[in-house]
Amino acid sequence: MRILVVEDEPKLAEILRTYLEAAGFEVECVADGLKVMASVEHATPDLVLLDLMLPGRDGLDVCRDIRAYAPIPIIMVTARTEEIDRLLGLELGADDYICKPYSPREVVARVKAVLRRSQAHREPASACEAVGLEIEPSAYLARLDGVGLDLTPVEFRLLALLASHPGRIFSRDQVLDGLYDDHRVVTDRAVDSHVKNLRRKLAQVRPGGDLIRSVYGVGYRLDLLADADESS
Ligand code: CA
């Protein structure tokens, strides 16, 4: 599990890193509000610990940016207890709020609790339906905008894999692992060609709507916001 720590006080960021790593998490730290989205898109964290007062871009705006991008759990960190009421009133969609000063142990416990909750409630199916995609793994059926897709088994598994975590980037290796049970040798080129065929079939149903995004040099993801601005 990867945690993105957004904190502009280097000492605090390091303390959080130490405790979270000791709890078995991978940790990435970002100090500038303007750099958060790049990190979210690249590292696809499982949870974001987000300080409210940041240089570059305010934590409130960053929270909205993340929410617009993908349903990644967010814990907002504020310096004042009174602030929490105001934040709740703004309905930012954060999953929890922590007030400074905090004990790092408490932060780790809250991170674990939010992750447990979000995994229990995670419904990739509803996230997919929001973009018009329905997948029934037991029946090998996939529909886009209500139209059945005529997919090969490999294309179906590819789509089901990407749809299992909408918004998350899957590397070519992860795609290979998901597509072939027997781990036979398959080239990157084969993956690219399956992706290309799948895209073509999706485009037949919805011309111009590019649901599957290539992330250059990294891999692929199913885009929740097909027309999202890549530079944001
Ligand atoms: Ca701060």
Residues whose N, C-alpha, C, O or C-beta is under 5 A from the ligand:
A	BS01	CA	D8 D51 M53 L54
